[in-house]
Every structure is written in structure tokens, then in C-alpha cells.
Amino acid sequence: MNMKTFRVILSIFAVYFSVQSFAQDNRTLVTIAGEDVSVDDFMYVYKKNNTQENLMDKKSIEEYLDLFINFKLKVKEAEAQGYDTVNAFIDELAGYRKQLAEPYFVNDEIIDDMLKEAYERKKFDIRASHILVKVGPNAMPDDTLAAWNKVMAARKRIMAGEAFEKVAKEVSEDPSAQDRVNPRNNQTIPGNGGDLGYFSVFDMVYPFETGAFNTAVGEVSAPVRTDFGYHLIKVTDKIPAQGSIEAAHLYLKMPDSATAKDSAEIMSKALDIYDQIVSGADYQEMVQKYSDDKGSAARGGKLPKFNVNRMVPEFIEVISQMSDSGEVSKPVLTSYGWHIIQLQGKTGIEPFDEVKDDMRKRIEKDRRAQKSKEIIISDIKKEYGYKEYGKALQPVYEIVDSSIYTKEWSIPEDAKLSKPVISLGDRKFTQEEFAQYLEKHQTIGQDEKINEFVNAKFREFSDEKVREYEDSKLEGKYPDFRAIVKEYRDGILLFELTNDKIWSYAGKDTTGLKNYYEQHKNDFMWDARLDASIITVRDTNYLEEIRKLANEGAADEMFISEINKDSLNIVTIEHKKYSKEDNDIIDQVKWKKGTTETTDKRDNIVFVIVRSKVAPEPKTFDEARGLITAGYQEYLEKEWIEQLREKYPVVIHEEVLSSLTENK
């Protein structure tokens, strides 16, 4: 059996297509080396890998059972030789098992709901402002309450009629909200008053995105908690999705030091340029003549493609009102200066079927996928009666100090950490285990309070242990999972043993290969061939001389000495024994001695001199080495199977086997 055949067999025993329902037939079909194999176990594999045409056919089942027995015997031998104890095998199987277990920790229904939600949100672009009051995700209750009170006080002011922008500049802990001084020229740079511009799905952290999309235009949200703190969100605009935008602009810069007179003159210039464009002036020529953005001016003002979150909101506000490619806007003032925009295209929203796969991948990588994992973890906790012992964390708080932020902290030798912090099913996880987790997961440069850091790590520790506990139960809870892991295990063992015993061995056993060749020489035969020379003419100035030599059946050496003299490459010569379909040129000639004149695919004139027809003959060892190796491998495997069947008893329970095909 060669490598290709093995991969087919391995796929039979190691490919898992879907959750299988077992037929509840526990009768023993075959006993291999003392191990009973039930009808269920055999049919699970058989039905996955047979077409409906021959399903349950007596011959098909018996042939497959023979393959199945051979497979099991090899696995048994691999175990006897200790292949299942090798670290490389253990690591490889663990990697496969981890991948196979992953679907059991994902709630597909939730992911599907999130996909639908994300696509609905993708239909719109939102402009919003926010006020941020910072508080860490693992803050202590007092700090969380203080942040809550501060953000609610800000909301109360806004609800009473104060401008959101004013409150944002006074309260928000997002530095971009406040005015600030440019240290280079002492000019005041206006803050954005909390204005975040336009954005769409995936542009913001999920809780913020949800808060924004659930708030009506002109309204202010209730406080929204993210990892950054509490946010108040005011939605100021909601437009149909612009998608990927292509546009050009003519830009007139507004200097930082511009006076009111300067500003008026620049605006007047922008209006004058716009009037010229409307009157028929070429937009690109005007850009090249007037634009202060020299980089884009060289491209007629064309900007790189962008989405709404990559451009100032005033720019997007205007583009959202444009629809036709080539349409030019009136001058638009932004914080940078004046722009005259030309729309060159926008995609809007793509059909769901075109984007769903990419969106699903983004969801699975995005923080929102955490919701699916949280539900799974919550369900596992309920199933196994999860408990936390909050008071037991106090001794851990007491032994952790700031050295944990420099990765220098270690558990004190005299620490007494034997009490449980978590219980789950029949397992208790102790203070010591949590402290060891902390020791392993220290973080450089944290600015959290130590208790907040410990709380965050406790949540991670808890989720990890819950997942590990469920992972340890998968084989017992899910027969399909147990079966596929066993198939992978057995398949890897089979591969490693067969590679050592057959494939690698056969390739290195030169003596065995040569003996096999001598005993089976007639199995490696050439069909009838032509001994021929293909003479390709590179210079037609010598055509008549070449034709004369070819028609005379001249030897290859004559063409070299008479035509290619002085190292000229006037003709090229290919002389060998050709089989049918070896060469397009050879396929054009009659299979008899003589000369044929023809042309090749490049229209070169070619002469084919058939010197003789060669009768079928054995290939040499080197010519047939690949085929010899494959044949030798099959020979070795056949012998090996015979040895295994002698070494390990196999009992087929014929009455059970017969019952599988009765009335079929």
C-alpha cells in the first residue's frame, strides 16, 4: 500500500462529517486480539464511506470488514510497540483533539443571530458623540459606583437642557473632547466636544456599537459600560450605508493663524473655483492648478478608497447626499480648510450572500463572540453546580503586591492556600491553584489596583477551569466526539507505524528492491517504442542541406559535424526511445523506419528519423524504481498483514455478519 492509498484509508477512519446518531446495535461483529467490535462501531465507519448504490451489499460489507480488521490489527501492533506513548504522538493528537472540541464551546445559534444583527447594522452609518467616564472593567465596587454617579450627573445636566457638547468638554475623560493648545504655536485646537464622526458595524467595541444603534437620532443613551468605562452616547445622524467610497477633492488649506479676513478670502476663492467648474471648467485641471493637497493633485485630486470612519464627518455628510459619479459638491468647510468634492463611486451595502462569510469570520474574532462563549460557560456552570467562595480570595489579595506588574512576584513559601475558591461537579480548585495561575499570568506595566487585577485574573481562571472541566467530560457525554477522537488517534498510530514498517523501510532497502525487481521483472515492461531522432531546424538557410541528411537517415553525429560546425546551433537533436503519447511530434509519424518532415507547435520545421521499432522489453531497475518501490511496499504489507493475523486472533461472528445483509 502506497502513501496515496494510505491517505484514502486514513480518511475512511478519520474524517468526521456530522454528528452521527448511533443505531443501538451492540452485538459483537468481530473480536480482534480480544477486543470486541460492535455492529454500531463498524457501521458508524462503514456508512460514512459508502455510496447509496452499494450500501449494505454483502460483498461491500465483507470487503470493508476486511480493511477494517487490517486497520485494527495495525493499530494493535502500534500500541504493542509503544507508539502511543511517544511525546510527538501525544502532542499531535492533543492538537487535533483541541480542534475537534472547539465546536462544543461555540453556540452557533447565537453566532447566526449576531450575523443577522451585524448585517442589519451594516445597512446604516451613524454619527454620534460621547461622554466617557473612565473605570476599569475589573474595578472595585466603590470605584464603579463613583464612575456611575459621575456619568449619571452628566446625563441629568443634558436632560435638563444643557448642550451635550458643553457637558462633554467639561466632564468627558476622552481627551479629544476638550480644547487644547498646540505647543508649537500656542494656538488653541478646538476639542471635538465628544463628536466621533461617522461609523458603522465593527468600527467600535461591541457594547458601544449596540448602544449607538439602539439610540434614536437626537436622543441620548443610558450609560453604556465598555472596558474603557461608562459612556453617554448621543446619535446625531443616521444615513444609508455608503460602503467603500471613491472620491477626489480640490483642497484649499486654512492656515492655523488665519484671520477672519484670511478665512473670508479663502472661502471666496473656493466659491470662485466652484463657479468655474459648474460653468464647464475641467475638474482635474482645476485641481492641478489650485489644490493645496499636492499629493492627490497629481492624481486629479483622487483619494485612496475610504469608509465613513476614515474621513472627517463634514466630508461624509456631503458625500451621503451625492449619488452620481462625477457629481461635484459646493465648497465644504472642515477643520482642515475648504474642499470641493467630486464623487467617483460608492458601493453602498453588498448583498448578504456576498458578505456573510467574511462577516462571520469578523464576528468570531470580534469581542461580540465572547457573548456566545459566556452563554456556554454559564450553561456549564449550571449543569455542574458551580460555586465561588469569595471570602477565600482574601488571603490571595493579601499576598499579591506590585511586583506582579514587573513579573517578579512569586507565591510566598509560608502562604497557606489550601481552601477552595471554586467548586464544579466533583472538582474543587484551591487558593494554591489560583495563586499559581496568577504567578504564570503576570503582566508588565499594568496600572490597575492590585485587587482589580486579581479579580480580572480570577474571572479568567474561573472560565478556564470551567472549560477544562467540560472538556474532560466530552468523550463521556458525546459518543460522536469519542468516536472521532479515537479515529484520529488510531489513524495517527497507523500512519507512524506503516511509515516505519513499510514506506520508509522499502525506500531504503536497496537489496530487497533489487530482489523484488528480479522476481517481478516482467511486471515492469516497456510497450513497443520507436528509436528515433527529432531534428529541429533553427535556421532555414540550411534547410536543403539538413533535408538531404535527414532523408538519408544520417546519424546524429553527422548533423553535429556537418551542420552545427563552428559551434553554431542550427539544429537541435533529441534522440531516445519514444513510447506512444510521449511526444506530440512522434505521434504524427508512422511507426516504421524512415524520415518524416513536419512542424512543431512553434512552426519550426522538424525531421523525425525513425531508426528502428523497439519490441516490448523490461524496464531497467532505475527506469522502474518508483513502480518497483510501490510494488515492493504492497508485497511487504501483504506479508505484514499475514504476520499480524497469525500474531493476533481474529474472530468474525458470522451469524451477526449475515444478519446485516439479510433481506437486502
C-alpha positions in Angstrom: 0.0 0.0 0.0 1.5 3.4 -1.0 1.1 6.8 0.6 -1.8 7.8 -1.6 -3.7 4.6 -0.7 -3.0 5.1 3.0 -4.5 8.6 2.9 -7.7 7.2 1.4 -7.8 4.6 4.2 -7.0 7.2 6.8 -9.8 9.4 5.5 -12.1 6.4 6.0 -11.3 6.2 9.6 -10.5 9.8 10.4 -12.9 12.2 8.6 -15.9 13.4 10.6 -18.7 14.9 8.6 -21.5 15.5 11.1 -23.0 14.4 14.4 -23.9 10.8 14.0 -26.8 9.0 15.6 -25.9 5.5 16.7 -28.1 2.6 15.7 -28.0 1.0 19.1 -26.8 -2.4 17.9 -24.3 -3.6 20.5 -23.9 -7.1 19.1 -20.3 -8.1 18.6 -19.5 -8.3 14.9 -15.8 -9.2 15.2 -13.3 -9.8 18.0 -9.8 -8.6 17.2 -7.0 -9.5 19.6 -9.5 -10.0 22.4 -11.2 -6.6 21.8 -14.9 -6.8 20.8 -16.1 -4.5 18.0 -19.8 -3.9 18.0 -22.1 -3.6 14.9 -22.5 0.0 15.9 -18.8 0.7 15.9 -18.3 -0.9 12.5 -21.4 0.5 10.8 -20.6 4.0 12.0 -17.5 4.0 9.9 -18.9 1.9 7.1 -22.0 4.1 6.4 -19.9 7.3 6.2 -17.8 6.0 3.4 -20.1 4.0 1.1 -22.5 5.3 -1.6 -26.1 4.5 -1.6 -25.7 2.2 -4.6 -23.8 -0.5 -2.7 -24.9 0.4 0.9 -25.5 -2.9 2.8 -24.4 -5.0 -0.1 -22.9 -8.3 1.2 -19.8 -8.1 -0.9 -19.2 -4.4 0.0 -19.6 -5.1 3.7 -17.3 -8.1 3.7 -14.6 -6.2 1.7 -14.9 -3.3 4.0 -14.8 -5.5 7.1 -11.5 -7.0 5.8 -10.0 -3.5 5.5 -11.3 -2.6 8.9 -9.7 -5.7 10.5 -6.4 -4.9 8.9 -6.6 -1.4 10.2 -7.4 -2.5 13.7 -4.5 -5.1 13.7 -2.0 -2.4 12.7 -3.3 -0.2 15.5 -3.0 -3.0 17.9 0.6 -3.6 16.8 1.4 0.1 17.1 0.2 0.0 20.7 2.2 -3.1 21.4 5.3 -1.3 20.2 4.6 1.7 22.4 3.9 4.2 19.6 1.0 5.6 21.7 3.5 6.7 24.5 5.7 8.8 22.2 5.6 12.5 23.1 5.3 13.6 19.5 2.2 11.4 19.1 0.7 12.6 22.3 1.2 16.3 21.3 -0.1 15.8 17.8 -3.3 14.0 19.0 -3.8 16.7 21.6 -3.7 19.3 18.9 -6.3 17.5 16.8 -8.5 16.9 19.8 -8.4 20.6 20.7 -9.7 21.5 17.2 -12.4 18.8 17.4 -13.5 20.1 20.8 -13.9 23.7 19.7 -17.4 23.5 18.3 -18.7 22.2 21.6 -17.8 25.6 23.1 -19.5 27.8 20.4 -23.2 28.5 20.3 -23.9 28.6 16.5 -27.5 30.0 17.0 -26.1 33.0 18.8 -23.4 33.5 16.1 -26.2 33.3 13.5 -28.2 35.9 15.4 -25.2 38.1 15.6 -24.6 37.8 11.9 -28.1 38.9 11.1 -27.8 41.7 13.6 -24.5 42.9 12.2 -25.9 42.9 8.6 -28.9 44.9 9.7 -26.5 47.4 11.3 -24.3 47.4 8.2 -27.1 49.0 6.3 -26.5 52.3 8.1 -23.8 54.7 9.0 -24.2 56.5 12.3 -22.7 59.8 13.5 -22.5 60.0 17.3 -20.9 61.9 20.2 -20.0 60.5 23.5 -19.0 61.4 27.1 -16.6 59.0 28.7 -16.1 58.5 32.5 -13.3 56.0 32.9 -13.5 53.0 35.1 -11.6 49.7 34.6 -13.5 46.5 33.7 -12.5 44.9 37.0 -12.8 48.0 39.2 -13.7 47.6 42.8 -17.4 48.4 43.7 -16.6 51.8 45.3 -14.8 53.0 42.1 -17.5 51.6 39.9 -20.2 53.5 41.9 -18.2 56.7 41.8 -18.0 56.5 38.0 -21.7 55.7 37.7 -22.6 58.7 39.8 -20.4 61.0 37.7 -21.9 59.8 34.4 -25.4 60.0 35.7 -24.8 63.5 36.9 -23.7 64.5 33.4 -26.8 62.9 31.9 -29.0 64.8 34.3 -27.5 68.1 33.1 -28.1 67.1 29.5 -31.7 66.0 30.1 -32.2 69.4 31.9 -31.3 71.2 28.7 -27.5 71.8 28.7 -25.8 71.2 25.4 -24.2 67.8 25.0 -21.0 69.4 23.6 -20.7 71.7 26.5 -21.1 68.9 29.1 -18.7 66.7 27.1 -15.9 69.4 27.2 -16.4 69.8 30.9 -16.9 66.2 32.0 -15.6 63.7 29.4 -12.4 61.9 30.2 -11.8 61.4 26.4 -9.0 64.0 25.9 -10.2 64.7 22.3 -13.4 66.3 23.7 -11.5 69.3 25.3 -9.8 72.3 23.6 -6.1 72.1 23.8 -3.1 74.2 23.0 -0.7 73.4 20.2 2.8 73.6 21.8 4.4 74.6 18.5 2.5 77.9 18.1 0.4 78.2 21.2 -2.8 78.2 19.0 -5.9 76.7 20.6 -7.0 73.5 18.9 -10.8 73.1 19.4 -11.9 69.9 21.0 -14.5 67.8 19.2 -17.0 68.1 22.0 -17.3 64.3 22.0 -18.1 64.1 18.3 -16.8 60.7 16.9 -17.8 61.3 13.4 -19.5 58.5 11.3 -19.0 54.8 11.9 -20.8 51.6 11.2 -20.8 48.0 12.4 -17.4 46.6 13.6 -15.9 50.1 13.9 -16.5 50.4 17.6 -16.3 48.0 20.5 -19.5 45.9 20.6 -21.2 47.4 23.7 -20.7 50.9 22.3 -21.9 49.9 18.9 -25.0 48.4 20.4 -25.7 51.5 22.5 -25.4 53.7 19.4 -27.5 51.6 17.1 -30.2 51.3 19.8 -30.4 55.1 20.3 -32.6 57.2 18.1 -31.2 60.3 16.3 -31.2 63.2 18.6 -31.5 61.1 21.7 -29.0 60.4 24.5 -28.5 56.8 25.7 -28.5 55.5 29.2 -24.9 54.8 30.4 -23.2 52.1 28.3 -20.4 50.1 30.0 -17.3 49.1 28.0 -13.8 48.1 29.0 -13.0 51.9 28.9 -15.7 52.9 31.4 -19.2 54.4 31.2 -20.3 56.3 28.0 -23.2 58.5 27.3 -24.0 58.4 23.6 -25.8 61.0 21.5 -26.7 59.9 18.0 -26.7 63.0 15.7 -27.2 61.4 12.3 -28.1 58.1 10.6 -27.6 57.7 6.9 -27.9 54.8 4.4 -24.6 52.8 4.3 -22.1 54.5 2.0 -19.8 51.4 1.8 -16.5 51.9 0.1 -16.2 55.4 -1.3 -14.1 56.7 -4.2 -13.8 60.5 -4.4 -11.5 63.3 -5.4 -11.1 66.7 -3.7 -9.8 70.1 -4.5 -8.4 71.4 -1.2 -7.7 74.9 -0.1 -5.8 74.9 3.2 -6.9 77.1 6.1 -3.7 78.1 8.0 -3.7 77.8 11.8 -3.0 81.5 12.0 -5.7 82.6 9.6 -7.5 85.8 10.4 -11.2 86.5 9.7 -10.1 88.3 6.6 -7.9 85.4 5.5 -10.8 83.0 6.1 -13.2 85.1 4.0 -10.7 85.3 1.1 -10.1 81.5 1.1 -13.9 80.9 1.1 -14.3 83.4 -1.8 -11.6 81.7 -3.7 -13.3 78.3 -3.2 -16.6 79.7 -4.4 -15.0 81.2 -7.5 -13.3 77.9 -8.4 -16.6 76.1 -7.8 -18.4 78.5 -10.2 -15.7 77.9 -12.9 -16.2 74.1 -12.5 -20.0 74.4 -12.7 -19.6 76.6 -15.8 -17.6 73.9 -17.6 -14.0 74.0 -16.4 -12.4 70.6 -16.2 -12.3 69.4 -12.6 -9.0 67.7 -12.8 -7.3 70.7 -14.4 -8.7 72.9 -11.7 -7.4 70.5 -9.0 -3.9 70.5 -10.5 -3.9 74.3 -10.8 -5.4 75.2 -7.3 -5.3 72.3 -4.8 -3.1 72.6 -1.8 -3.0 68.8 -1.4 -0.2 68.3 -3.9 -0.1 64.5 -3.3 -3.6 64.0 -4.6 -3.4 66.9 -7.1 -1.0 64.8 -9.2 -3.8 62.2 -9.5 -6.5 64.7 -10.3 -7.5 65.0 -6.7 -8.2 61.3 -6.3 -8.1 60.0 -2.8 -7.5 56.4 -1.7 -10.7 54.4 -1.2 -12.2 55.0 2.2 -15.1 54.2 4.5 -17.0 56.7 6.6 -14.9 56.2 9.7 -11.8 57.2 7.8 -12.9 60.8 6.9 -14.0 63.9 8.8 -17.7 64.0 9.3 -18.3 67.1 7.2 -16.9 65.3 4.3 -19.1 62.3 4.8 -22.2 64.4 5.4 -21.8 65.9 1.9 -20.9 62.7 0.1 -24.0 61.0 1.6 -26.2 63.5 -0.3 -24.4 62.8 -3.6 -25.4 59.9 -5.8 -24.0 60.3 -9.4 -20.4 59.5 -10.3 -18.7 62.7 -11.4 -21.0 64.9 -9.3 -19.2 67.9 -7.8 -20.2 69.4 -4.4 -20.3 73.0 -3.3 -17.3 74.0 -1.2 -17.3 72.3 2.2 -15.5 73.6 5.3 -13.8 71.2 7.6 -11.2 71.7 10.4 -8.5 71.5 7.7 -9.9 74.0 5.2 -12.2 74.1 2.2 -12.9 71.1 -0.1 -14.6 70.8 -3.4 -15.5 67.1 -3.6 -16.1 65.0 -6.7 -17.9 61.7 -6.1 -16.4 58.9 -8.2 -18.3 56.0 -6.8 -19.6 54.2 -3.7 -20.6 50.6 -3.2 -23.4 51.0 -0.6 -24.2 47.7 1.1 -23.4 44.4 -0.6 -25.9 41.6 -0.8 -25.9 39.4 2.3 -24.8 36.2 0.5 -21.6 38.1 -0.7 -20.5 39.3 2.7 -21.9 36.7 5.2 -18.8 34.5 5.2 -16.4 37.4 5.8 -18.7 38.9 8.4 -19.0 35.6 10.2 -15.2 35.5 10.5 -15.1 39.0 11.8 -17.7 38.1 14.4 -15.8 35.1 15.5 -12.7 37.2 16.0 -14.6 40.2 17.4 -15.3 40.8 21.1 -19.0 40.1 20.4 -18.2 36.4 20.0 -17.5 36.5 23.7 -21.3 36.6 24.3 -21.6 33.1 22.7 -18.7 31.8 24.9 -20.2 33.4 28.0 -23.5 31.6 27.5 -21.7 28.3 27.0 -19.7 28.9 30.2 -22.9 29.9 32.1 -24.7 26.7 30.9 -21.8 24.5 32.0 -21.8 26.2 35.4 -25.5 25.5 35.9 -25.0 21.9 34.8 -22.3 21.1 37.3 -23.4 23.2 40.2 -20.7 25.8 40.0 -19.9 27.7 43.3 -17.5 30.5 44.1 -16.1 31.1 47.6 -15.5 34.8 47.6 -14.1 35.0 51.1 -11.4 32.5 50.2 -9.9 35.1 47.8 -8.9 37.4 50.7 -5.7 35.5 51.5 -4.7 35.8 47.9 -5.3 39.6 47.8 -3.1 39.8 50.9 0.0 38.0 49.3 -0.1 39.8 46.0 1.9 43.0 45.7 3.0 45.5 43.0 5.9 43.2 41.9 3.3 41.3 39.9 3.4 44.2 37.4 7.1 43.6 36.8 6.7 39.8 36.5 8.7 39.4 39.7 6.0 38.2 42.1 6.1 34.6 43.5 3.9 32.8 46.0 5.4 33.2 49.5 6.7 30.0 50.9 4.8 30.3 54.1 1.4 31.0 52.4 -1.4 28.8 53.5 -3.6 28.4 50.4 -5.5 25.1 50.7 -9.1 26.3 50.8 -11.3 26.0 47.6 -12.1 29.1 45.7 -14.3 27.3 43.1 -16.2 24.0 43.1 -17.6 22.4 40.0 -19.1 19.0 39.9 -16.7 16.6 41.6 -13.8 19.1 41.5 -12.6 21.8 43.8 -10.0 24.4 42.8 -7.9 25.8 45.6 -6.4 29.1 46.5 -3.0 27.5 45.7 -4.1 26.7 42.1 -5.4 30.2 41.6 -2.2 31.7 43.0 -0.2 29.5 40.6 -2.3 30.9 37.8 -1.5 34.4 38.9 2.2 33.6 39.1 2.0 32.3 35.5 0.0 35.3 34.1 1.8 38.3 35.5 1.6 41.4 33.3 4.2 44.1 32.7 3.1 47.7 33.1 -0.5 47.3 34.5 -1.9 50.5 36.1 -4.9 48.7 37.8 -5.3 48.5 41.5 -4.0 45.1 42.7 -7.4 43.9 43.8 -8.8 44.8 40.4 -6.0 42.9 38.7 -6.6 39.8 40.9 -10.4 40.0 40.2 -9.7 40.1 36.5 -7.4 37.1 36.6 -9.9 35.2 38.8 -12.6 35.6 36.1 -10.1 34.2 33.6 -9.1 31.4 35.9 -12.7 30.5 36.6 -13.6 30.4 32.9 -10.6 28.4 32.1 -11.3 25.8 34.7 -15.0 25.6 33.8 -14.0 25.0 30.1 -11.3 22.5 31.1 -13.8 20.6 33.3 -16.3 20.3 30.4 -13.5 19.4 28.0 -12.6 16.5 30.2 -16.2 15.2 30.0 -16.7 15.4 26.2 -15.8 11.8 25.5 -18.3 10.6 28.1 -21.1 12.9 27.1 -20.9 12.8 23.3 -20.4 9.4 21.6 -19.7 11.1 18.2 -16.9 13.1 19.8 -15.4 10.0 21.4 -15.6 8.1 18.1 -13.9 10.8 16.0 -11.1 11.3 18.6 -10.5 7.6 18.6 -10.4 7.6 14.8 -7.8 10.3 14.7 -5.8 8.5 17.4 -5.8 5.2 15.5 -5.2 6.9 12.2 -2.0 8.7 13.5 -0.7 5.4 15.0 -1.4 3.6 11.7 0.5 6.3 9.8 3.5 6.3 12.0 3.9 2.5 12.2 3.2 2.0 8.5 5.7 4.7 7.6 8.4 3.0 9.7 7.5 -0.6 8.8 6.7 -0.2 5.0 7.2 3.2 3.3 10.5 4.4 4.7 11.9 0.9 5.0 11.0 0.0 1.4 12.7 3.1 0.0 15.9 2.3 1.9 16.0 -1.5 1.4 18.0 -1.5 -1.9 18.8 -5.2 -1.7 15.1 -6.0 -1.1 14.1 -3.7 -4.0 16.5 -5.3 -6.4 15.5 -8.9 -5.4 11.8 -7.9 -5.9 12.7 -6.4 -9.3 14.4 -9.6 -10.4 11.5 -11.7 -9.3 8.9 -9.4 -11.0 10.9 -8.0 -13.9 8.1 -8.8 -16.4 5.7 -6.7 -14.4 7.7 -3.6 -15.4 7.6 -3.7 -19.2 8.0 -1.0 -21.8 5.4 -1.2 -24.5 6.6 -1.1 -28.1 8.7 2.0 -28.7 10.4 3.9 -31.5 14.2 4.5 -31.5 14.1 7.9 -33.2 15.9 11.3 -33.6 13.9 14.5 -33.7 15.9 17.1 -35.6 14.5 20.7 -35.1 15.7 23.3 -37.7 16.6 26.6 -36.1 18.0 28.3 -39.3 16.1 27.7 -42.6 19.1 28.9 -44.6 20.5 25.4 -44.1 17.2 23.6 -44.8 18.1 21.8 -48.0 21.4 20.5 -46.6 19.5 19.4 -43.5 16.7 17.8 -45.5 19.3 15.8 -47.6 21.0 14.4 -44.5 17.6 13.6 -42.9 16.3 11.8 -45.9 19.5 9.7 -46.0 18.9 8.8 -42.4 22.2 10.3 -41.3 23.5 9.6 -37.8 23.1 12.3 -35.2 26.9 12.9 -35.3 26.6 13.9 -39.0 24.2 16.8 -38.2 26.6 18.0 -35.5 29.7 17.8 -37.7 28.2 19.0 -40.9 25.5 21.5 -39.8 26.4 22.6 -36.3 30.0 23.1 -37.1 31.9 26.1 -35.6 29.6 25.7 -32.6 26.6 27.1 -34.4 23.2 25.9 -33.0 21.5 25.4 -36.4 19.7 22.2 -35.4 18.8 20.6 -32.1 18.7 16.9 -31.7 16.6 14.7 -29.3 17.4 11.0 -29.7 15.7 8.4 -27.4 13.3 5.6 -27.3 9.8 7.0 -27.5 6.6 5.4 -26.3 3.2 6.4 -27.7 1.9 9.7 -26.4 5.5 10.6 -25.1 5.8 13.3 -27.6 3.4 15.3 -29.9 5.9 15.1 -32.8 6.4 11.4 -32.5 2.6 10.9 -32.5 2.5 12.4 -36.0 4.7 9.8 -37.7 4.2 6.3 -38.8 5.7 3.5 -36.7 8.2 2.3 -39.2 11.7 3.0 -40.2 12.1 6.2 -42.3 12.1 10.0 -42.3 9.1 12.3 -41.8 9.1 16.1 -42.3 6.6 18.1 -40.1 6.4 21.2 -37.9 6.2 21.7 -34.2 3.9 24.0 -32.2 6.2 27.0 -32.9 6.1 26.3 -36.6 9.7 25.1 -36.7 10.5 22.6 -39.4 11.2 19.2 -37.8 12.6 16.0 -39.2 11.8 12.7 -37.4 14.2 9.9 -38.3 12.8 6.6 -37.1 15.8 4.4 -36.8 14.0 1.2 -35.6 10.9 -0.1 -33.9 11.8 -1.5 -30.4 9.9 -4.5 -29.2 8.4 -4.6 -25.7 11.1 -5.2 -23.1 11.6 -5.0 -19.3 12.5 -1.6 -17.9 15.8 -1.3 -16.1 15.8 -1.1 -12.3 16.5 2.7 -12.5 13.8 3.3 -15.1 11.2 1.5 -13.0 12.3 2.4 -9.5 9.2 4.3 -8.5 6.9 1.4 -9.7 9.2 -1.2 -8.1 9.1 0.7 -4.7 5.3 0.8 -4.8 5.1 -2.9 -5.7 7.6 -3.8 -3.0 5.6 -1.8 -0.4 2.4 -3.8 -1.4 4.4 -7.0 -1.1 5.8 -6.1 2.3 2.3 -5.0 3.6 0.7 -8.2 2.4 3.4 -10.2 4.3 3.0 -7.9 7.3 -0.8 -8.4 7.4 -0.3 -12.2 7.3 2.1 -12.0 10.2 -0.4 -9.8 12.2 -3.2 -12.2 11.5 -1.1 -15.0 12.9 0.0 -13.0 15.9 -3.4 -11.6 16.9 -6.5 -13.8 16.8 -9.5 -12.5 14.8 -12.9 -14.0 15.2 -15.7 -12.9 12.8 -19.2 -13.7 14.2 -20.7 -15.0 11.0 -24.3 -15.1 12.2 -24.1 -11.4 13.1 -22.4 -10.5 9.8 -25.1 -12.5 7.8 -27.9 -10.6 9.6 -26.6 -7.3 8.3 -27.3 -8.2 4.7 -30.4 -10.4 5.1 -33.3 -9.2 3.0 -31.1 -6.6 1.4 
